[in-house]
């Protein structure tokens, strides 16, 4: 089983006001809007598409392995890239099932110039090795990834195929926005009951039940207590909660204890969670359509303001929350709660943003000019371009105050949460997967507006200021415990199981079984839950779970041996 915490996604936190989730959790100090031509003997003179002062146009075809929307033809950031670096992006977004699409691409060796990372494509030999080309042509990228170089190497052959999009930090890491997993609850629910401190799963569902009983409709539509997303690769909404409820971080389909991984799908601590969902379903708290809806339908329900809670990763529903903000429904936006089974357990939802392996951009074997593409990426990792990609255009999208700090007007803040505006004024389709600086620029400004402390506070709506004040918090991150240092091998979900291997086959079967049997167990009559759970675990017992666990543990040890400093 997989799980992204941007970790994408993460997204990783830092980028989410800049990310279109599609994703789908991010300069020089002079505040320049774009990269200026350097002398030809400069180590950073890697700008593609230039011949002297003349910019030579070239097109880069890009496959994005997620659904998304095309930017407008007059998008100002892509125009700036074209004008100054020569590059025009031709995006193809995923439509339909990712595995079916990849199968067609691989069967016909039909690859665009650049593709988002996927282990199926790696196993098919669809990407070119990048390490030698980076050494020779991309000094900025080499410097960017220098401390992560060995981590980026494919453990199967030692080559670098993908340039990770998240997890490379620079300077001070500001944290005012949380992008990862949590049990989310509408702010209105907590406000209604006097801003209680909610620590356990039982307390959470008790509040939701009380609120739904008091308010059976919201804006004329039936109130939905709890949503569960289990669609395509976004299956963590159904699968991943048990590990957090016992105080572990997101390792995907396993819990890692003392350096050893075990599958938790069939453990008693997982059963406890699904039995609770079964009880909540019997009370009518779980959406009747929850297991038959797709991702877009899920987002539409959240955008309506009628859903009180769900387990999800923040970056995954950011577009829905942006819609609620645009509608002026601030009380219907969400707070992430790091729930545990009982208060003796310390929460471990937040982590320190590990390198997002297997996610980012790779250059395909069909690319006509891989060096030119790599030089483009090398130019765009420079600070001035990173500021453009994250903050926007100085004077239009943000201002610089007398202390040199980046800030926004309220109008600019509102624009950054408007999906239509972003299609014309942001380069999210590219930047979400591109190499990026996270943390701080060399001038001390945060790499993302959501993480700039004074900008975050200035941008808070009156509703949120009052809400945080009621809890005595500075930001919504304060609901979570500070994360400890990551274990060397963390997170296990980024481990490549290897296409065609027994471990990969078992993982696929386990996903299929969970997708089939967990909804049956949750939707069963409470008297029938035990038999439904026994049927599920019996089916798991028929597959070679040990092969899956052995691959994870072998790679955990490999990481410890090769990644330890």
C-alpha positions in Angstrom: 0.0 0.0 0.0 1.2 3.5 -0.7 0.9 6.8 1.0 2.0 10.2 -0.1 2.7 13.0 2.2 3.6 15.4 -0.2 5.5 13.9 1.6 4.0 15.4 -2.5 2.7 15.6 -2.1 4.2 17.6 1.7 3.7 18.4 0.3 5.0 18.7 2.0 3.8 21.5 3.0 5.4 24.3 1.7 3.9 24.8 -1.6 0.3 24.3 -1.3 -0.9 27.7 -1.9 1.1 27.5 -5.0 0.1 24.0 -6.0 -2.8 23.0 -8.0 -3.5 19.7 -6.6 -3.3 18.0 -9.0 -0.6 18.2 -8.3 -1.3 16.9 -6.4 2.1 19.1 0.1 7.3 23.6 -2.4 16.7 33.3 -5.8 18.9 35.8 -5.3 18.3 38.3 -2.6 17.8 41.3 -4.9 14.1 40.7 -5.6 14.5 40.3 -9.3 11.5 38.9 -11.2 13.5 36.6 -13.4 16.9 35.2 -14.2 19.2 37.7 -15.8 21.8 36.6 -18.4 25.1 35.8 -16.7 28.5 36.2 -18.3 29.3 33.3 -20.5 32.1 32.1 -18.3 29.8 31.9 -15.3 29.3 28.5 -13.7 25.6 29.2 -13.7 25.4 30.0 -17.5 23.4 27.0 -18.4 20.4 28.8 -19.9 18.9 26.8 -22.7 17.5 28.2 -25.9 19.9 31.1 -26.1 22.4 32.0 -28.8 24.3 35.0 -27.6 21.5 37.5 -26.7 19.0 35.7 -29.0 16.4 33.3 -27.5 15.8 30.2 -29.7 12.3 28.8 -29.1 11.9 25.1 -28.4 9.0 22.9 -27.2 9.0 20.4 -24.4 6.2 17.8 -24.3 5.3 16.8 -20.8 3.1 14.0 -19.4 1.6 14.7 -16.0 0.5 11.5 -14.3 -2.5 13.2 -12.6 -5.6 14.9 -13.7 -5.3 18.6 -14.3 -6.3 21.6 -16.3 -4.4 23.2 -19.1 -3.0 26.7 -18.3 -4.5 29.5 -20.4 -2.7 30.3 -23.7 -1.6 33.7 -22.3 -0.4 32.4 -18.9 2.1 35.1 -17.8 4.6 32.7 -16.1 4.8 30.4 -19.0 5.1 33.4 -21.3 8.0 34.7 -19.2 9.7 31.3 -19.4 9.3 31.3 -23.2 10.5 34.9 -23.6 13.6 34.5 -21.5 14.5 30.8 -21.8 12.8 29.9 -25.1 10.8 26.9 -23.7 7.2 26.2 -24.4 5.5 23.4 -22.5 3.0 21.1 -24.1 1.2 19.3 -21.3 -0.7 16.1 -21.4 -2.6 15.4 -18.2 -3.8 11.9 -17.1 -7.4 11.1 -18.1 -8.7 7.9 -16.7 -6.8 5.1 -15.0 -3.0 5.6 -14.5 -2.1 1.9 -15.0 -4.0 1.6 -18.2 -2.4 4.8 -19.6 1.1 3.7 -18.6 0.5 0.3 -20.2 -0.4 1.9 -23.5 2.6 4.2 -23.3 5.0 1.4 -22.5 3.6 -1.0 -25.1 4.2 1.5 -27.9 7.3 3.2 -26.4 5.2 6.3 -26.8 6.9 8.8 -24.5 6.9 12.6 -24.5 10.1 14.5 -23.7 9.5 14.7 -20.0 7.3 12.6 -17.6 6.4 12.6 -14.0 8.0 9.8 -12.0 6.5 6.4 -11.9 8.3 3.1 -11.0 6.5 1.3 -13.9 8.1 3.7 -16.3 11.5 3.3 -14.6 11.2 -0.5 -14.9 10.3 -0.2 -18.6 13.4 1.8 -19.3 11.4 4.9 -20.2 13.8 7.4 -18.5 17.4 8.2 -19.3 20.0 8.2 -16.6 20.7 11.7 -15.5 23.7 11.7 -13.1 26.4 12.2 -15.8 24.4 14.8 -17.7 23.8 16.7 -14.4 27.6 16.6 -13.6 28.4 18.0 -17.1 25.6 20.4 -17.9 23.6 21.3 -14.8 25.8 22.8 -12.0 22.8 24.4 -10.3 20.9 21.1 -10.0 24.0 19.3 -8.8 24.4 21.9 -6.1 20.7 21.7 -5.3 20.7 17.9 -4.8 24.3 17.6 -3.5 23.4 16.4 0.0 20.7 14.0 -1.4 22.7 12.5 -4.3 23.0 9.0 -3.0 19.4 8.9 -1.9 18.3 9.7 -5.5 20.1 6.7 -7.0 17.9 3.8 -8.0 18.8 0.9 -5.6 18.4 -1.5 -8.5 21.1 -0.1 -10.8 22.6 3.0 -9.2 21.4 5.5 -11.8 19.4 8.7 -11.1 16.2 8.8 -13.2 13.9 11.2 -11.4 14.6 14.7 -10.0 12.6 14.8 -6.7 10.1 17.6 -6.5 10.0 17.9 -2.7 12.2 17.3 0.3 15.3 19.5 -0.5 15.5 22.2 2.2 17.6 25.3 2.4 18.0 27.7 5.2 15.4 28.1 7.9 12.3 25.9 7.5 9.2 27.9 8.4 6.2 26.0 9.3 2.8 27.6 9.4 0.9 25.3 7.0 0.4 21.6 7.3 0.0 19.5 4.1 0.1 16.0 5.4 -2.3 13.4 6.8 -4.8 14.0 9.6 -8.4 13.6 10.6 -9.9 16.8 9.3 -12.9 18.5 10.9 -14.9 21.6 9.9 -14.0 24.6 12.0 -17.7 25.2 12.5 -18.0 22.0 14.5 -15.2 23.0 17.0 -16.6 26.5 17.3 -20.1 25.2 18.0 -18.9 23.2 21.0 -16.6 25.8 22.5 -13.3 25.0 20.9 -12.6 21.7 22.6 -9.3 19.9 22.5 -10.0 16.7 20.5 -7.3 14.0 21.0 -9.0 10.7 20.4 -11.0 9.0 17.6 -13.9 8.6 19.9 -14.0 12.2 20.9 -13.8 13.2 17.2 -16.8 11.1 16.1 -18.8 12.1 19.2 -18.5 15.8 18.1 -19.4 15.0 14.5 -22.5 13.0 15.6 -23.6 15.8 17.9 -23.2 18.5 15.3 -25.0 16.5 12.6 -27.9 15.8 14.9 -28.2 19.5 15.7 -27.7 20.6 12.0 -29.1 17.9 9.7 -28.7 20.2 6.8 -26.1 22.8 5.7 -27.2 25.4 3.2 -30.2 23.3 2.3 -28.3 20.1 1.6 -28.1 17.0 3.9 -25.1 17.2 6.3 -22.5 14.5 5.7 -20.7 13.3 8.8 -17.6 11.6 7.4 -16.2 11.0 3.9 -13.7 8.2 2.9 -11.8 8.5 -0.4 -10.7 5.3 -1.9 -10.1 6.0 -5.5 -7.2 5.0 -7.8 -3.9 5.6 -6.2 -5.4 8.0 -3.6 -6.3 5.0 -1.4 -4.7 6.3 1.8 -8.1 7.8 2.8 -9.2 4.2 3.5 -6.0 2.4 4.2 -3.5 4.6 6.2 -5.2 5.8 9.4 -4.5 2.9 11.7 -0.7 3.6 11.7 -1.3 7.1 12.9 -3.8 6.1 15.5 -1.1 4.1 17.3 1.4 6.9 17.1 3.4 6.1 14.0 4.2 8.4 11.0 3.2 7.7 7.4 5.1 4.7 6.1 2.4 3.7 3.7 1.3 0.1 4.0 3.6 -0.9 6.9 4.4 0.2 10.4 8.1 0.3 11.1 9.1 -0.6 14.7 12.8 -0.7 15.7 13.9 -0.8 12.1 11.6 -3.7 11.1 8.5 -3.3 9.0 5.2 -5.2 9.3 2.0 -5.0 7.3 -0.8 -3.6 9.5 -3.8 -4.2 7.3 -4.8 -7.3 9.2 -3.7 -6.3 12.7 -6.0 -5.8 15.7 -5.1 -2.1 15.8 -6.4 -1.8 12.2 -9.5 -3.8 13.1 -10.2 -1.3 15.9 -10.4 1.6 13.4 -12.6 -0.2 10.8 -15.0 -1.4 13.5 -15.4 2.2 14.6 -16.2 3.1 11.1 -18.7 0.3 11.0 -20.4 1.7 14.1 -20.4 5.2 12.6 -21.9 3.9 9.4 -24.7 2.3 11.4 -25.4 5.7 12.9 -25.7 7.2 9.4 -22.5 9.4 9.8 -20.7 8.0 6.7 -21.7 9.2 3.3 -23.7 6.5 1.5 -21.9 7.2 -1.8 -18.4 7.3 -0.3 -17.2 4.0 -1.9 -18.6 4.7 -5.4 -17.5 8.2 -6.0 -14.4 9.4 -7.9 -11.9 12.0 -6.8 -13.7 14.9 -8.6 -17.0 13.9 -6.9 -15.3 13.8 -3.5 -13.8 17.3 -4.0 -17.2 18.6 -5.1 -18.8 17.4 -1.9 -16.1 19.0 0.2 -16.5 22.2 -1.8 -20.2 22.3 -1.0 -19.5 22.8 2.7 -21.7 19.9 3.8 -18.9 17.4 4.8 -18.0 17.6 8.5 -14.9 15.4 8.5 -12.6 12.9 6.7 -9.2 11.3 6.9 -7.0 12.7 4.1 -3.8 14.6 3.3 -4.3 18.4 3.2 -2.7 18.9 -0.2 -5.1 16.4 -1.7 -8.2 18.5 -1.0 -6.6 21.9 -1.2 -8.6 22.9 -4.3 -11.9 22.2 -2.4 -10.8 24.3 0.5 -9.8 27.1 -1.8 -13.3 26.9 -3.2 -14.8 27.2 0.2 -12.6 30.3 0.9 -13.6 31.9 -2.4 -17.3 31.3 -1.5 -16.7 33.0 1.9 -17.4 29.9 3.8 -14.4 30.2 6.2 -16.2 28.3 8.9 -16.6 25.3 6.6 -12.8 25.0 6.0 -10.9 22.4 8.0 -8.6 21.8 10.9 -6.3 18.8 10.9 -6.4 16.8 14.1 -3.7 14.3 15.0 -6.0 11.7 16.6 -4.9 8.7 18.5 -6.7 5.8 20.1 -6.1 7.0 23.6 -4.4 10.0 25.2 -1.4 8.0 26.4 -0.3 7.8 22.8 1.8 10.7 21.4 0.8 11.7 17.9 3.3 11.5 15.0 1.5 12.8 12.0 4.0 15.6 11.2 7.4 14.7 9.8 10.4 16.6 8.5 9.6 16.3 4.8 11.8 13.5 3.5 13.0 13.5 -0.1 10.1 12.7 -2.3 11.6 9.8 -4.2 10.1 8.4 -7.4 8.2 11.7 -7.8 9.2 14.7 -9.8 10.3 14.9 -13.5 12.4 12.4 -15.5 13.5 12.9 -19.1 12.4 10.2 -21.5 14.4 8.0 -23.8 12.5 9.7 -26.7 13.5 13.2 -25.8 15.0 14.9 -28.8 17.4 17.1 -26.8 17.7 16.0 -23.2 20.6 18.3 -22.6 18.5 21.4 -23.5 15.7 20.2 -21.2 18.2 19.6 -18.4 19.7 23.1 -18.9 16.1 24.5 -18.7 15.5 22.8 -15.4 19.0 24.0 -14.3 18.1 27.6 -15.0 14.7 27.3 -13.3 16.2 26.1 -10.0 18.0 29.4 -9.7 16.6 31.6 -6.9 15.2 34.4 -9.1 13.2 31.9 -11.1 12.2 30.0 -8.0 10.7 33.3 -6.6 8.8 33.7 -9.8 7.4 30.2 -9.7 6.5 30.3 -6.0 5.7 33.9 -5.2 4.9 35.2 -8.7 5.9 38.6 -10.2 7.1 41.3 -7.9 4.7 44.2 -7.9 1.9 42.2 -9.4 1.6 39.1 -7.2 3.5 40.3 -4.1 5.3 43.3 -2.7 8.6 43.8 -0.9 8.4 45.9 2.3 11.0 48.2 3.8 12.7 45.3 5.6 13.0 43.3 2.4 10.3 40.9 3.4 7.8 39.5 0.8 4.2 40.3 1.6 0.9 40.4 -0.3 -2.1 42.6 -0.4 -5.4 41.0 0.5 -6.4 41.2 -3.2 -3.2 39.2 -4.1 -3.9 36.7 -1.3 -7.4 36.1 -2.6 -6.1 35.6 -6.2 -3.7 32.9 -5.0 -6.7 30.8 -3.8 -8.7 31.3 -7.0 -8.3 28.3 -9.4 -9.3 30.3 -12.5 -6.8 33.1 -11.7 -4.0 30.5 -11.2 -4.5 29.0 -14.6 -3.6 32.3 -16.1 -1.0 33.5 -13.6 0.8 30.5 -12.1 2.8 27.7 -13.5 1.4 25.1 -11.2 1.3 22.2 -13.7 5.0 22.5 -14.2 6.1 23.7 -10.7 4.3 21.0 -8.8 6.6 18.4 -10.2 9.7 20.5 -10.8 12.9 20.6 -8.7 12.3 23.3 -6.1 13.9 25.1 -3.2 12.0 24.6 0.1 12.7 26.5 3.3 14.2 29.9 2.8 15.9 31.9 0.0 19.3 33.4 0.6 17.6 36.7 1.6 15.7 35.0 4.4 12.3 35.1 2.8 10.3 31.8 2.9 10.1 29.9 -0.3 6.3 29.9 -0.1 3.9 32.6 1.1 2.1 30.1 3.3 5.3 29.6 5.3 6.2 33.3 5.6 5.3 34.0 9.3 4.3 37.6 9.0 2.5 37.1 5.7 0.7 34.1 7.1 -0.6 36.2 10.1 -1.4 39.2 7.9 -3.4 37.0 5.6 -5.5 35.4 8.2 -9.2 36.1 8.0 -10.8 37.5 11.1 -12.6 34.2 11.5 -9.3 32.3 11.7 -7.6 34.9 14.0 -10.5 34.4 16.4 -10.4 30.6 16.0 -6.6 30.3 16.7 -6.8 32.7 19.6 -9.4 30.5 21.2 -6.9 27.7 21.2 -3.9 29.9 22.0 -2.1 28.9 18.8 -0.2 30.9 16.2 -1.1 28.6 13.3 -2.9 25.4 12.5 0.4 23.5 12.6 0.3 24.0 16.4 -2.5 21.4 16.6 0.3 18.8 16.0 3.2 17.7 18.0 6.7 18.7 16.8 8.1 15.9 14.7 11.2 14.1 15.8 14.2 13.6 13.5 13.3 11.2 10.7 14.7 7.7 10.8 17.4 7.3 8.1 15.2 4.9 6.0 12.0 6.9 6.4 9.5 6.8 4.7 9.0 3.2 3.6 6.3 4.1 1.1 8.9 5.5 -1.3 10.6 2.1 -1.6 10.5 0.7 -5.1 9.0 -2.8 -4.9 10.2 -3.5 -8.5 7.7 -4.2 -11.3 7.0 -7.9 -11.7 8.6 -8.9 -8.4 6.7 -11.1 -5.9 6.7 -8.1 -3.5 5.0 -6.0 -6.1 2.4 -8.6 -6.9 1.6 -9.1 -3.3 1.3 -5.4 -2.7 -1.2 -5.2 -5.6 -3.2 -8.1 -4.3 -3.3 -6.6 -0.8 -4.5 -3.3 -2.2 -7.2 -5.1 -4.2 -8.3 -7.1 -1.2 -8.5 -4.0 1.0 -10.4 -2.1 -1.7 -12.9 -5.0 -1.9 -13.3 -6.2 1.7 -12.9 -3.0 3.9 -16.0 -1.3 2.4 -17.9 -4.5 3.0 -16.8 -4.6 6.6 -17.6 -0.9 7.1 -21.0 -1.1 5.5 -22.0 -4.4 7.2 -24.5 -4.5 10.0 -22.6 -4.3 13.3 -23.6 -7.9 14.1 -21.9 -9.0 10.9 -18.7 -7.1 11.3 -16.7 -9.9 12.9 -17.5 -12.3 10.1 -16.7 -9.7 7.4 -13.4 -8.9 9.1 -12.5 -12.6 9.4 -13.2 -13.1 5.7 -10.9 -10.2 4.9 -8.0 -11.4 7.1 -8.4 -14.9 5.8 -7.9 -13.7 2.2 -4.8 -11.8 3.3 -3.5 -15.0 4.8 -3.6 -16.6 1.4 -1.0 -14.2 -0.1 2.7 -14.1 0.5 2.8 -11.1 2.8 6.3 -12.1 3.9 7.7 -11.5 0.4 6.4 -7.9 0.6 7.7 -7.3 4.1 11.1 -8.9 3.2 11.5 -6.4 0.3 10.7 -3.5 2.5 13.0 -4.6 5.2 15.8 -5.4 2.8 15.5 -1.8 1.4 15.3 -0.3 4.9 18.6 -1.9 5.6 20.0 -0.8 2.3 19.1 2.7 3.1 20.6 2.5 6.5 23.8 1.2 5.0 24.0 3.7 2.1 22.2 6.8 3.4 23.7 7.1 6.9 26.0 10.0 7.2 
